[in-house]
Amino acid sequence: MVDLYGYLSMSVAAIQQQQRQLAEQARRIEQLEAALRDAHVCR
């Protein structure tokens, strides 16, 4: 028999990890966009 609770727990943990990674990537993109805007304004 499949351990549905274990499978569900692993799935939730994987989704949470992906969410953290996406949030970090979004934060980094915002930083890079701000740096590009600043570099453009300074020229």
C-alpha positions, 0 to 999 in steps of 0.5 A, a space after each residue: 500500500 502507498 504511504 499517502 501521508 508520506 507522499 503528501 508530506 514530501 510533495 508539500 516540502 518540495 512545493 515549499 522549497 520551490 516557493 522559496 527559490 522563486 521568491 529569492 529569484 524574484 528578489 534578485 531580479 528586482 535588485 538587478 532591475 534596480 541596478 540597471 535603472 541606476 546605471 542608466 540614470 547615471 550615464 
